[in-house]
Amino acid sequence: MFASTSAADAAKAEPATTTVQFMEGTEFRADARMAESDLMMDVSFKLRVDKPNGYPSAQDITPLEVAEALSALAQSKGWPPLTFYGTPPPVALN
């Protein structure tokens, strides 16, 4: 399912001025369309890294790292850069 014109589109128009802390397990979504065709792509992910001692470690993977990696993969295949949004509120992650 692809998002229609919505708050996510409004969020794209206004860049975030502060860093938003997303809750653990937040779902992030991005969609893209190819300008010269009717190809569409919808990507979503959730990430949870258990930290038994409560502290990040060298093995910690952040949602931003995943978003940037997925966007780079999409771009390597000719898609435009992906901007992932988390809720609430619909704020850009990358």
C-alpha positions as CSV (number, residue, x, y, z in Angstrom):
1,M,0.0,0.0,0.0
2,F,1.4,3.4,-0.9
3,A,0.8,6.6,1.1
4,S,-1.2,9.2,-0.6
5,T,-0.7,12.9,-0.2
6,S,-0.7,13.3,3.6
7,A,1.1,14.5,6.6
8,A,4.2,12.6,5.4
9,D,4.2,14.8,2.2
10,A,3.8,17.9,4.4
11,A,6.7,16.8,6.5
12,K,8.8,16.4,3.3
13,A,8.2,20.0,2.5
14,E,9.4,21.3,5.9
15,P,12.8,20.0,7.0
16,A,13.1,19.0,10.6
17,T,15.0,21.5,12.8
18,T,15.5,19.3,15.8
19,T,16.5,15.7,16.3
20,V,13.5,13.4,17.1
21,Q,13.9,10.5,19.4
22,F,11.9,7.6,18.1
23,M,10.7,4.9,20.4
24,E,12.2,1.4,20.3
25,G,10.4,-0.7,17.7
26,T,9.1,2.3,15.6
27,E,8.2,1.4,12.1
28,F,9.8,3.5,9.4
29,R,8.4,3.8,5.9
30,A,9.5,5.2,2.6
31,D,8.0,5.1,-0.9
32,A,9.4,6.1,-4.3
33,R,8.2,6.3,-7.9
34,M,10.2,6.2,-11.0
35,A,9.5,9.4,-13.0
36,E,9.7,7.9,-16.5
37,S,7.6,4.8,-15.7
38,D,4.8,3.6,-13.4
39,L,7.1,1.7,-11.1
40,M,6.5,2.3,-7.4
41,M,8.2,1.0,-4.4
42,D,7.2,0.9,-0.7
43,V,9.8,0.0,1.9
44,S,9.3,-0.3,5.7
45,F,11.3,-1.7,8.5
46,K,11.4,-2.0,12.3
47,L,14.6,-2.4,14.3
48,R,15.1,-3.5,17.9
49,V,18.5,-4.1,19.4
50,D,18.4,-5.6,22.9
51,K,20.8,-3.9,25.2
52,P,20.9,-6.1,28.3
53,N,23.2,-3.8,30.2
54,G,21.4,-0.7,29.0
55,Y,24.3,0.7,27.1
56,P,25.0,0.8,23.3
57,S,27.8,-1.4,22.2
58,A,30.0,-1.6,19.0
59,Q,27.4,-4.0,17.7
60,D,24.5,-1.5,18.0
61,I,22.7,-0.8,14.7
62,T,20.7,2.4,14.5
63,P,17.5,3.0,12.4
64,L,19.4,5.8,10.7
65,E,22.1,3.3,9.5
66,V,19.4,1.0,8.2
67,A,17.6,3.8,6.4
68,E,20.8,5.1,4.8
69,A,21.8,1.6,3.7
70,L,18.4,0.9,2.1
71,S,18.4,4.2,0.4
72,A,21.9,3.6,-1.0
73,L,20.7,0.2,-2.3
74,A,17.7,1.7,-4.0
75,Q,19.9,4.4,-5.6
76,S,22.3,1.8,-6.8
77,K,19.4,0.3,-8.8
78,G,18.3,3.6,-10.3
79,W,15.7,4.7,-7.7
80,P,15.7,8.2,-6.2
81,P,17.0,8.5,-2.6
82,L,14.5,7.1,0.0
83,T,13.5,9.3,2.9
84,F,12.1,7.2,5.8
85,Y,9.5,8.5,8.1
86,G,8.6,7.3,11.6
87,T,5.5,7.9,13.6
88,P,4.3,9.6,15.6
89,P,4.7,12.3,14.3
90,P,5.6,11.7,10.7
91,V,9.2,13.0,10.9
92,A,12.0,12.2,8.5
93,L,14.6,9.9,9.9
94,N,17.2,10.5,7.2
